[in-house]
Amino acid sequence: MLQDLAQVTIIYYHDESLELLHELKSFPKNKSGRIVIPEEFRKGKSIVAVCKGEIKIINKVGDRILPIGEVA
């Protein structure tokens, strides 16, 4: 049995890309309080983290990659 909705930020990769993505969503919780992420959202994604509420990511892996000529 599912209870009320919880607002969460999901951090994930698409299966065909290495770009780290995130989305703010509202998903139901089961009776033990765990977030239930529907299969249609999970399909084609590798979920890295589920965070309570809205978060603001200011820097993530790959955001500051420099061209080879600028290294060292």
Summary of the structure (lengths in Angstrom):
residues: 72
radius of gyration: 15.8
end to end distance: 56.8
largest distance: 56.8
contacts: 140
relative contact order: 0.29
helix: 10%
strand: 46%
